[in-house]
Amino acid sequence: MNKKAMMDDLFDFLFTVFVALFALLFIHTALVKSVDDRNQQSLVNMNSVMQIHVQLVDQQKYLERGENPILKFGEIDDRGSTLPIQAAKTTGVVELVTK
């Protein structure tokens, strides 16, 4: 048996194992980062939808009272206030409560 050939095969094997290991670590990191980014974007989208929902409920209350909801929201904007986001949760179940 040729020792030089055996050492060459051993180094080829070790090189292949290290390259495969680092490739798997890189792919795993890229996938986890992608999933975290999508989760964050989903939370942002949920918060904006819930804010729109709150605004619509407030407009419906003004309409039921016979008032103009556009004028009421103009007054809110002039004061610099914002509507509360009641269901902005990062974990758990978001329940929609209608009265």
Buried (B, 14 or more C-beta within 10 A) or exposed (E): EEEEEEEEEEEEEEEEEEEEEEEEEEEEEEEEEEEEEEEEEEBEEBBEEBBEBBBEEBBEEBEEEEEEBEEBBEEEEEEEEEEEBBBEBEEEEEEEEEE
